[in-house]
Each structure stands twice: as structure tokens, then as C-alpha cells.
Amino acid sequence: MNSPWKALLAARLLLLLSLHSWASAVSYIDQHSTSHSNGHTCVGCVLVVSVVEQLAQVHNSTIQASMERLCSYLPKKLFLKTTCYLMVHKFGSDIIKLLEAGMNADVVCHTLEFCKQNTGQPLCHLYLLPRSDQLIPGCPGLSDQQ
């Protein structure tokens, strides 16, 4: 097996695990109305949004098509495919708007409140934070970081 195929297989497995934990955490948050997300939710969101962006670039396609492409890669087992399509239906338009506005995956996930900052703790992020003039008004947790 060629090395790129191994990397692709590993990436797919990582995505499956991330998406599953992301969907489970979102369900838990919705059911229990918690005010703080756990780290798995945030990491899962950032990973998935990053992959959607990369799929759009690699396939020269829209964000919507990339989200649907990602969902199509997932198996029906454990309701991963169904959960993915539900997440696209619920959050897809917001993800599209934010990514088209030039926001990175961290900003998208903070805006959608999958990532939250605990009081007194530094902001957890994977990508560079946007300049203060690039922030979206009302984006939770990012407005006071500059």
C-alpha cells in the first residue's frame, strides 16, 4: 500500500472518531444546556471545519459540496452519516457564511459555541487568531483576546 493511501485511511479514521465525539457532545450539550463545552467538542468542530475547508480547496468546490462530500465518506454504521447530514443541515449555512467571510476553523467553532473559554483561562486555538478588525461582532470568547 502506498504511503499517501495510508495517510488517507488514517485521516478518515480520525475524522470518523472526531465526528462521532463531536455529534455526541453536541447532543449532550443540547440535552443538558451546559454553559461550557468540553474539549472534545471543540477539537472535533475545529477538525471537521478544517477538513471541509481543505476538501473545498482540493476539489475546487463549494463549502456546501465539501460538507456533503465529507458526509458521503462516512459509514451508515453508528449513524455517523446521518449525524453528519443533520449537523450540515443545522449548522451548514452558518459555517458557509463564516468561512466565506475569511474566518478560520477556530473562529467558526467559537462563533457556533462549540468552543468556549473558561473565565481566567487562556483561549484555546489551533490557528492564528484574527486581528481585532477581522472579528465578527458578538463572536463569543474572541472579542477580548486582542
N, C-alpha and C positions, 0 to 999 in steps of 0.2 A: 504494500500500500504506500502511495506517495505521501510525503510529508504534508503537503497542502491539504490532502484529504483527511489526514489525521487531525490537523488543526480544525478543519471544518466540522468534523464529527465531535471533537471536544467542545467547540463553541456551541454547537447545537445542544449538547447535553447540558452545558452550563446555562444556556438560555431556558431550557425546559425547567431546570431546577429553580432558576431565578423567577421565571414567570409564575410557577406554581406557588412559591412562597409569597410573591407579590399579590397574587389573587387571594390567597388565604388570608394574608394580613389585611387587605382591603375589606374583605368580608368581615373579619373580626372588628375592624375599626367601625364599619357601618353598623354592626350589631350592638356594639358596646359604647359608641360615642366617646371614645377616648380622646383626650386632648393632645396626646403626644404619640407620634408614630414610633414603631420600633425600627432599629437599624436595617433589618431585613427588608422592610417595605421600601425604605429609601434607596438602598442599594439595588433592589430589584427594579424599581422605577428607573433609576439612572441607567442601569444596564440595558433595559428594554428600549428606552428612548434613544440611547446611543446607537444601538443596533438598527433601529428604524431609520435613523439619520444615515447610517452607513449603507444600508440597503438602498435607500433613495439615491445616494451618490453612485454606488456601484452599478445599479441597474438604470440609472438616469430616469428615475420615475418620481412620481409624487409621493408625499408623505403618506397619504391615504393608501395608495397602492402598496407602499412598503409595509404599512401596518398589516394590511390584508395578506401580503406575501409571508410575513413572519408568522401570522396565524396559520396559514396553509401548511407551513413546515411542521407544525406541532401535531402530535398524535391525538386521536379522539380519546385514548385511554386516560383515565383520571380527569376527564372533562377539560383537558388543557386547551384543546382547540376551541371549544365552546366558551370557556372562560376568556380566552384571548379575544374572541369576537365580541363578547359582552363588554370587555374593557375598551375596545376600539369604539364601540357604539356609545359608551358612556363618556369617555374622555378624548376620543379622537379629534373632534373639532377644536377643542382647547389646545391639544398637542400641536395640531397643524398651525393654528394661529401663532402660538408661541415660537415654534421653530421657524416659521416664515418671517417672524419679526427679528430673527437672528439670535434668539436666546439659546443657550446650551442646555444640555440634559439636566444639570443641577438646578438651573433656574426654572425649567419646566416642572420638575418634581417638587420644588419648594412652592411654586405657584399653585400647583394642584394639591398641595398639602400632604403629599406622600412623605416628604421630608420636613421635619420641624426642628427648630433649635431650642434646646432646653435653656432656661434662664441661667446666665452666668457661664455657659459653655461656649467654646468657640464653634463657629459654623463649620459643619462637616460638608466638604465638597470635593468632587473629583476634578473638575475643570477650573480654569481661572474664573474668578468672579468678574461679572461685568462692571464697567465703570458706572459710577452713580448716575450719569446722564443716559445710560442704556437700560436702567431698571424700569420695570413695569410698575406703575403706581399700585399700591396695595399688595405687592408680592410679599407674602409672609416670610419673615426671618432674614430677608436680604437687604432691606432698605436702610438698616442702621449699621451695615458692615463696612462702609467705605470710610 
